């Protein structure tokens, strides 16, 4: 019996501790497993484990919320938060702040605000987290309300608000807040605040404030790391103080490619092209590899200046370093060659791109249009449509320009209407300007006026200028005066309108009206922009004005033009004196035409290069009718390909013909 009793007591005593031990071990194992899953970012599986733990400790919730925040898993974060409430767990300030951070970074500010409002205790981190969340989403009023209610502020608080204003284009408010911070005894300068304030100064172009901040941080002995140096350089550059920006750039010890690219771009944006190219050459020698932003910036500068030679050098370097043909630098290369008139090279680069983007398609289409190859432009547009890529409004500007240069009026109207009817885009002011240009050049003024009357927006200066240009071609004096009146109201200081009207009156023989135009220009202080033409020979640019005699080879140029003029007349050339703005004898008019800047540049190119060398001349204004006609004859007589890029397009002269087919 004793033995039996002992046995019974033993059986009833031992099982209980075993069950408790198993339960504890199971919970510990689940918690360990959950942490391991979180480390592997297997969030959904970790949440499944959470549901198996009866009373999860704070560390479990903290780990899960942190992971939800890291991978921006809002729904899973809400699930964890709900489980926390259901289990009766009361989060302390640390976990509450993590919940705040998770909701803020996941963009759910309403949930973040609820957590904040429910917190019985808040610290500085709580306020800063919610303010930062609001500023990052541009909810600046909500952020400022919290900021004003804060019992205390630190540098993070000020920086969050100031940088928020800067990020969402409110530099004035950013600078006002900085002034408040300066007066606050609790605030101290730090590099993040300073960088944001410098960005605000740059956005507003406030050089004085920027310099003041520069002085303050110098006196305060703030550690000048790359963040501050870059912000200073950007501020000086955007405020137009390029030399100061360069001085800051030169003080950078470890210049990365971002700093190089920013400084090079700043030179280009300020019009200091040569210095930009020179700094790019220094970069090439520095051992630092340019990135696609660097290449794109330099190539766009080449495109703007039609500097094909440097563009080719950049292309060569890109090829040597095996640039990514999918990058937007490749698109910039297509754009550069197109703008420089070398559509063959543009096409070659385009064909080497595995997946040309819309910018590349548009650049090639526009390049063909401007280079007198409208058929190719429209062919590539149709290929673009077949590629399932959707054209945008800029693409259609190129397409309509191609129709304009080719005189394809009905085709142009078809494309114009398809913008809205087929492609679902909205007509822009540029589209209207293009279609009015097309109709006016072809003399279809009634249709042009009908379209203008139905426009949803007010006609801009480009549209009226297009209409005025068509009136000049067809001698439509009445409509020209209407277009000119609108242009005089929009931009009374633009000499082009006065000159075009004077040309129209001169053609009509209305010399009294020409005199009135001149008096009006004198009274208003409007000065005609001088026509400039330039040509590059042996890597040196030679610039010519009308009647220029300042060039070292001026005597040879004028003598050559005299001889050439005789040959041209023998071939049938007759000077077009219709647009010479002087009521003088015909012989004097012809002499005035003889020394236009593009003729001087072409003549210099011919006498300075071997026979048969192609010439490329640039002009800042639209080439005149007589020069256009004359260069056709010259190209045939000297057996040269002569390309003239004026303010609107390329004219490729060869064997007595022009690529524009006399329609420009």
Secondary structure, DSSP 8 states (H G I E B T S, - for coil): -HHHHHHHHHHHHHHHHHHHHHHHHHHHHHHHHHHHHHHTT-HHHHHHHHTT-SS--HHHHHHHHHHHHHTT-HHHHHHHHHHHHHTT----HHHHHHHHHHHHHTT-HHHHHHHHHH-SS--HHHHHHHHHHHHHTT-HHHHHHHHHH-S---HHHHHHHHHHHHHTT-HHHHHHHHHHHHH-TT----HHHHHHHHHHHHHHT-HHHHHHHHHHHHHTT----HHHHHHHHHHHHHTT-HHHHHHHHHH-SS--HHHHHHHHHHHHHTT-HHHHHHHHHHHHHHT----HHHHHHHHHHHHHHT-HHHHHHHHHHHHHTT--TTSHHHHHHHHHHHHTT-HHHHHHHHHT-TT--HHHHHHHHHHHHHTT-HHHHHHHHHHHHHTT----HHHHHHHHHHHHHHT-HHHHHHHHHHHHHTT-----HHHHHHHHHHHHHTT-HHHHHHHHHT-SS---HHHHHHHHHHHHHHT-HHHHHHHHHHHHHH-TT-HHHHHHHHHHHHHTT-HHHHHHHHHHHHHHT------EEEEEETTEEEEEETT---STTHHHHHHHHHHHHHHHHHTT-----TT--S-S-HHHHHHHHHT-HHHHHHHHHHHHS-TT--EEEEESS---HHHHHHHHHHHHHTT--EEEE-SS-EEEEETTEETTTT--
